[in-house]
């Protein structure tokens, strides 16, 4: 802030006539939240964006998510980690897919496994702290913080996964995207409950699990091949680079990019590293193989602060230095909410859906948000 401060006797003093009034320096004024004037969640989050701290970041996240969703030139990637499905947040992801808010999904295998349990009609339970973890283990209950996943659920799910893998025999190597599509189709054909992979299959949205072996699905795949080995049969091969190249080709053909992230970890970084990957391809192999791609929009909900130094706390600003994001000075729009996603995500999504419906945007109305247009571009 420029003003003619003077130093008297070694002490910096301000000159009253040079004091700014905020408006003179283009600063945005804040306003108190008046809940009596907020008719719905959309209006409440708009009001919160004019406040401070977590409320402001949540309101700003609604603005960016709305802009990202309604930009018909934008290919939107959703990345998800943490126990979101066992925590009963899976239908939020279904809603985003069904409404055309996401064009690709990158997830942990655990999140998809627990989601499959739910889609297959099985149940998760609230943990009873009167039982010790030793007692839970003996009874076949796997604890996820305050929730229980039944070992019986995972055993029953293995049968379903093995059946899908059996149909893949002789069709060449599989990627996680291939397997997720097959599982989604089987669930769809069986008329099961609403679920992430069913929604993704119906909308033609690819689902990638980059750390596939770090999950129950990966272990089921390994057991399937062990069984084939015992029977003297060739294994079904898995090739993770098929995921990388399929995802990269979709990103390369997109005019603009957006990313919506719950948590962090491998899904977030795998999805974001496509920018540096395409940069390196262009630099080392030529323009025919690579190009410059940056995410223009980004919304992230994660409880980990940046000062822990881990990947999950990495800011969009830091990502700019890696060539992953378009800086705000060039049109980038980003919002980060440092909070528990089970508190923020439902409210944020509901508010943005209300805003979309007020403006007549429904279920993938924008050109890029239909599965057919995406397929044509790839």
Long-range contacts (C-beta under 8 A, 24 or more apart in sequence): 1-25, 40-351, 40-354, 41-347, 41-350, 41-351, 41-354, 42-351, 42-352, 42-354, 42-355, 42-358, 44-351, 45-347, 45-348, 45-351, 54-337, 54-338, 54-339, 57-335, 57-336, 57-337, 57-338, 58-337, 58-339, 58-344, 58-347, 58-348, 60-335, 61-299, 61-301, 61-335, 61-336, 61-337, 61-344, 61-348, 62-348, 62-351, 62-352, 62-355, 63-335, 64-297, 64-298, 64-299, 64-333, 64-334, 64-335, 65-260, 65-299, 65-335, 65-348, 65-352, 66-352, 66-355, 66-356, 67-297, 67-333, 68-258, 68-260, 68-297, 68-299, 68-333, 69-101, 69-352, 69-356, 69-361, 69-366, 69-369, 70-356, 70-359, 70-361, 70-366, 71-256, 71-258, 71-297, 71-366, 72-366, 72-367, 72-368, 72-369, 73-255, 73-256, 73-368, 74-254, 74-255, 74-256, 74-257, 74-258, 74-296, 74-297, 74-368, 75-103, 75-104, 75-250, 75-251, 75-254, 75-255, 75-256, 75-257, 75-258, 75-368, 75-374, 76-101, 76-102, 76-103, 76-104, 76-257, 76-258, 76-259, 76-260, 76-297, 76-369, 77-102, 77-103, 77-104, 77-105, 77-106, 77-251, 77-257, 77-258, 77-259, 77-260, 77-271, 78-102, 78-104, 78-105, 78-106, 78-259, 78-260, 78-261, 78-262, 79-105, 79-106, 79-107, 79-259, 79-260, 79-261, 79-262, 79-263, 79-267, 79-268, 79-270, 79-271, 80-105, 80-106, 80-107, 80-108, 80-111, 80-261, 80-262, 80-263, 80-267, 81-107, 81-108, 81-111, 81-262, 81-263, 81-264, 81-265, 81-266, 81-267, 81-268, 81-312, 82-108, 82-111, 82-262, 82-263, 82-341, 83-110, 83-111, 83-114, 83-144, 83-145, 83-147, 84-111, 84-262, 84-263, 84-341, 84-342, 85-111, 85-112, 85-114, 85-115, 85-117, 85-118, 85-196, 86-114, 86-124, 86-144, 86-147, 86-149, 87-144, 87-147, 87-342, 88-124, 89-341, 89-342, 89-345, 89-346, 90-114, 90-115, 90-118, 90-195, 90-196, 91-194, 92-345, 92-346, 92-349, 93-196, 93-199, 94-194, 94-195, 94-196, 94-198, 94-199, 95-349, 95-353, 96-260, 96-349, 97-196, 97-199, 97-200, 97-203, 97-205, 98-199, 98-202, 98-203, 98-363, 99-353, 99-356, 99-362, 99-363, 99-364, 100-203, 100-363, 100-364, 100-365, 100-366, 100-369, 100-370, 101-260, 101-369, 102-205, 102-260, 103-205, 103-250, 103-368, 103-369, 103-374, 104-205, 104-206, 104-207, 104-208, 104-247, 104-250, 104-271, 105-196, 105-200, 105-205, 105-206, 105-207, 105-208, 106-207, 106-208, 106-209, 106-210, 106-247, 106-267, 106-268, 106-270, 106-271, 107-207, 107-208, 107-209, 107-267, 108-209, 108-211, 108-214, 108-215, 108-265, 108-266, 108-267, 109-176, 109-209, 109-211, 109-212, 109-213, 109-214, 109-215, 109-216, 109-217, 109-218, 110-214, 110-215, 110-216, 112-180, 112-196, 112-197, 112-207, 112-209, 112-215, 112-217, 113-154, 113-157, 113-215, 113-216, 113-217, 114-144, 114-149, 115-195, 115-196, 115-197, 116-157, 116-160, 116-183, 116-187, 116-195, 116-197, 116-217, 117-149, 117-153, 117-154, 117-157, 118-193, 118-195, 119-187, 119-192, 119-193, 119-194, 119-195, 119-196, 119-197, 119-198, 120-156, 120-157, 120-160, 120-187, 120-192, 120-193, 121-192, 121-193, 122-150, 122-153, 122-156, 122-157, 123-150, 123-153, 124-148, 124-149, 124-150, 124-153, 125-150, 154-216, 157-216, 157-220, 158-216, 158-220, 158-223, 160-186, 161-217, 161-220, 161-221, 161-224, 162-220, 162-223, 162-224, 165-220, 165-221, 165-224, 165-236, 168-236, 169-236, 172-237, 173-236, 173-237, 173-238, 173-239, 173-242, 174-236, 174-237, 174-238, 174-239, 174-242, 175-208, 175-238, 175-239, 175-240, 175-242, 175-243, 175-246, 176-207, 176-208, 176-209, 176-210, 176-212, 176-240, 176-243, 177-206, 177-207, 177-208, 177-242, 177-243, 177-246, 178-242, 179-217, 179-221, 180-206, 180-207, 180-208, 180-209, 181-206, 181-207, 203-364, 203-371, 204-371, 204-372, 204-374, 204-375, 205-371, 206-246, 206-247, 206-250, 208-243, 208-246, 208-247, 208-270, 209-243, 210-240, 210-243, 210-266, 210-267, 210-270, 211-266, 212-238, 212-240, 214-266, 244-277, 247-271, 247-274, 248-274, 248-277, 248-278, 249-378, 250-374, 250-377, 250-378, 251-278, 251-293, 252-278, 252-291, 252-293, 253-377, 253-378, 254-293, 254-368, 254-377, 255-368, 256-296, 256-297, 257-293, 257-294, 257-295, 257-296, 257-297, 258-295, 258-296, 258-297, 258-298, 259-295, 259-297, 259-298, 259-299, 259-300, 260-298, 260-299, 260-300, 261-298, 261-299, 261-300, 261-301, 261-302, 262-300, 262-301, 262-302, 262-341, 262-345, 263-301, 263-302, 263-312, 263-341, 264-300, 264-302, 264-304, 264-310, 264-311, 264-312, 264-313, 264-314, 265-311, 265-312, 268-300, 268-311, 268-312, 269-311, 272-319, 272-322, 272-324, 272-325, 273-324, 275-322, 275-323, 275-324, 275-325, 276-322, 276-323, 276-324, 279-323, 292-323, 294-323, 294-324, 294-325, 294-326, 294-332, 295-319, 295-324, 295-325, 295-326, 295-332, 296-325, 296-326, 296-331, 296-332, 296-333, 297-332, 297-333, 297-334, 298-325, 298-332, 298-333, 298-334, 298-335, 298-336, 299-334, 299-335, 299-336, 299-337, 300-335, 300-336, 300-337, 301-336, 301-337, 301-339, 301-341, 301-344, 301-345, 301-348, 302-336, 302-337, 302-338, 302-341, 303-338, 303-339, 303-340, 303-341, 304-338, 305-338
